[in-house]
Amino acid sequence: MTYAFPWLLLPLFWSARNRARRREPGDGLRAALFGGIGLAVAGALFAVAFWLTWQLLDYEELGDYLIRLGLGWLFLTFLSFVAFSAVVSALSTFFLSEDLRLLLPAPVPQSRLFHSRFARTVVQAGWMVVAFVLPVLLGLGLARCAPPGYYLAALVTVVPFVVIPSALGCLVTLGLVSVFPARRARDVLMLMGLLFAVALVLLVRFLRPERLLDVQSLPDVTAFFATLQSPVTPLLPSFWAGESLFAALRGQLDLLHLGALWTSAFALTVLVRAAYGRHHFSAWSKAQEARKARFTRLAFLEPLLRLLPMAPARRALLVKDLKVFLRDTTQWSQLLLLVALAFVYVYNFRVLDLDRIPYMSRIVKNAYAFVNLAMAAFVTAAVAVRFVFPAVSAEGSAFWIVRTSPVQLSTFLWSKLWTGLVPILVLAEALTIASNLLLGVDPLLRVLGAFGIACMTLALVGLACGMGAEHPRFAAENPTQVAGSYGGVAFMVLAVLYILTTVALLAWPASIYLWYEYRGLPIPLARRAAFAGVLGGVVLLSVSIFWSGMRRGVRALEALG
Amino acid sequence: MILVEALVKTFGSFRAVDGVSLDVKPGEIHGFLGPNGAGKTTTIRMIAGLLKPSSGRVSIDGHDLASEPEAAKRSLGFIPDRPFLYEKLTAAEFLRFHGGLYGLEGGPVEERTRELLALFELSGWAHELVESFSHGMKQRLVMCSAFLHRPQAVLVDEPMVGLDPRGARLIKDVFRVMSRRGVAILMSTHTLEVAEQMCDSISIIQGGRIIARGTVPELHALAGTDDPQLTPVFLKLTGGGAFQEIEL
């Protein structure tokens, strides 16, 4: 007789305990940083929920209506999020997880294996939603002085609410894997997820929620709420969760909707268990059958790159990096999200109506140019940590090929740098120039912005490339893991410090220039010399960060032996 | 003890295993040889319960793998060629967890763990994380886990990969002792010397089919070679003897 299913979860707990006992360098910094960010986000969510609810207390019936609607939307959003997340998690826990090779040959009853995997899927798919929803519900409850029963109802509601979409996600995964090989299904899902995220971002942006703040558009508000009301249907678990919590908020117990949540969660779990009992092994076997993967040949790439004047070794590295990147759906598809975000970013400036502030618009616009510069630099740093920092680690167990070949490690690292620098520089310049044009910023500040972002991109990409080589994680499963490592976090900390310093350095001459410009006075020579000095300082700082980052990276690679 | 009847596995239109039958008796060490891509690992994975056969039957110790999977698997110890280990567990924790999977708990499993770690020269590493182990040490730890529950049948895919001569010799000795105690061992290997030294009988698979079966002398007779080594026999039977002259 084998142990009950929690035994199968023990390696997770033991591994976590061992990891905690044997701390690696940077674990404390990482925990403090991510814990701090987590707490700040939870605090912000709590504060916003509390403030909004507090404001709505003044509107009695309308306030109640909006809280009810808000709860319905909150849970509807999370319902789709958990369902999608569960599809991806189930793919991993039931079909791709390495430890299945150990567990399947063991005499573990199928039902126990199912329960352990299902529990993992529910936790993986739902933890983030729970972490987001709990501060919101806490803020709501405290602002409304809810009775203690509300907090109990919140827990009793959230648990089945997470189980229902997780179970549905598991069923979808079983269906998907029965049709596609598991690894292909994961690629399809990742792409679907990103397209979903892109669509969501664009949809929210094009709704133009800022219109609500405009007094002239008040007649549109009722139409806006009518639009919001339409997807909240009584047939969805999100509606049941919202209703049961709204009742608890008023000190009532809504057994109907709570019962609907629990019975649905239980029934779906039984259904999924039966489906997995019947089809999991067949689907798992099918998942192993991808004999030949389809891939993009990219035949144009090599002839195209042969046109570039570069040494064969550098070209070989570049061709390899581009092919690997473009054939990995999980990699290039993130570019779609990036393009959508960049599009929304620029669109924001198009709809930003600063001319409504008659006397201040010019000052606000020019001040905004620096906020814009900092934002573009943060985007650059985020892109660099995601795409450039993991470049060396991405060689993984194949790094021996480079190390045993007659290619200098500096050539290798510089190849990684150019592969990242060119596209990121184009992106950063396009963002800065387009947004400053749409803002109507002073021409000199536009040039200064383009110059500043070029310096910062060079420094940030060089630093990311060098630090990625200094802190490689060859055993990491994916680039996100590398980006979240100690080195990645340290890079982000340094990047933020550098960006703030550079923007501050650039803002000083800009403010002096604008001061003289507004008054129509000529700028004294001493001031001009000081400007040149500051600009030179920015160049020097950027180049030295770039250079020292790359040099340390090359040295670290050479020190690998 | 390990009975395989007309096993077939197809991947789309490709027939990776085509009607393989094997019968490994208690106490027998049976070698399973074949060139790369012949279907050895696919067959082994089906016997281990890692892959569903398209048709055919596997039974371990009289238990049908399809209808009584738990009973069949309880009698089997499996040593894969690329084993999975939890890198963040210690060797002792890993074996305790593995014991739990086979229903072993408490004092006896601790005692057995100590014995096996000592046998495979890992006692000093019992409380170290698996991630710090060399490839050979990981392979020895997997052997510990495979023998932890005293299986009646052992399925081994490439047992000598990554082992130093001392480790390889230890494994050979362990297999011989187990065989004397009546354990059936089905061993897939590319190391023909090992097969020659250890196996009571050998099956050679090619293109998903068993093309030859018998003891080492029987295979020599079948191939019609006088060479005392198994390599020429293997090459002749699998058609791999042709040598193309290439400029090296």
Boltz contact constraints between the chains, C-beta under 6 A:
constraints:
  - contact:
      token1: [A, 1]
      token2: [B, 103]
      max_distance: 6.0
  - contact:
      token1: [A, 2]
      token2: [B, 103]
      max_distance: 6.0
  - contact:
      token1: [A, 3]
      token2: [B, 100]
      max_distance: 6.0
  - contact:
      token1: [A, 7]
      token2: [B, 100]
      max_distance: 6.0
  - contact:
      token1: [A, 10]
      token2: [B, 97]
      max_distance: 6.0
  - contact:
      token1: [A, 11]
      token2: [B, 86]
      max_distance: 6.0
  - contact:
      token1: [A, 11]
      token2: [B, 89]
      max_distance: 6.0
  - contact:
      token1: [A, 11]
      token2: [B, 97]
      max_distance: 6.0
  - contact:
      token1: [A, 14]
      token2: [B, 89]
      max_distance: 6.0
  - contact:
      token1: [A, 14]
      token2: [B, 93]
      max_distance: 6.0
  - contact:
      token1: [A, 15]
      token2: [B, 86]
      max_distance: 6.0
  - contact:
      token1: [A, 15]
      token2: [B, 88]
      max_distance: 6.0
  - contact:
      token1: [A, 18]
      token2: [B, 88]
      max_distance: 6.0
  - contact:
      token1: [A, 19]
      token2: [B, 88]
      max_distance: 6.0
  - contact:
      token1: [A, 98]
      token2: [B, 84]
      max_distance: 6.0
  - contact:
      token1: [A, 99]
      token2: [B, 84]
      max_distance: 6.0
  - contact:
      token1: [A, 101]
      token2: [B, 84]
      max_distance: 6.0
  - contact:
      token1: [A, 102]
      token2: [B, 84]
      max_distance: 6.0
  - contact:
      token1: [A, 104]
      token2: [B, 49]
      max_distance: 6.0
  - contact:
      token1: [A, 104]
      token2: [B, 50]
      max_distance: 6.0
  - contact:
      token1: [A, 105]
      token2: [B, 48]
      max_distance: 6.0
  - contact:
      token1: [A, 105]
      token2: [B, 49]
      max_distance: 6.0
  - contact:
      token1: [A, 105]
      token2: [B, 50]
      max_distance: 6.0
  - contact:
      token1: [A, 105]
      token2: [B, 78]
      max_distance: 6.0
  - contact:
      token1: [A, 106]
      token2: [B, 101]
      max_distance: 6.0
  - contact:
      token1: [A, 107]
      token2: [B, 70]
      max_distance: 6.0
  - contact:
      token1: [A, 107]
      token2: [B, 73]
      max_distance: 6.0
  - contact:
      token1: [A, 107]
      token2: [B, 74]
      max_distance: 6.0
  - contact:
      token1: [A, 108]
      token2: [B, 101]
      max_distance: 6.0
  - contact:
      token1: [A, 281]
      token2: [B, 52]
      max_distance: 6.0
  - contact:
      token1: [A, 282]
      token2: [B, 52]
      max_distance: 6.0
  - contact:
      token1: [A, 285]
      token2: [B, 51]
      max_distance: 6.0
  - contact:
      token1: [A, 285]
      token2: [B, 52]
      max_distance: 6.0
  - contact:
      token1: [A, 289]
      token2: [B, 11]
      max_distance: 6.0
  - contact:
      token1: [A, 291]
      token2: [B, 11]
      max_distance: 6.0
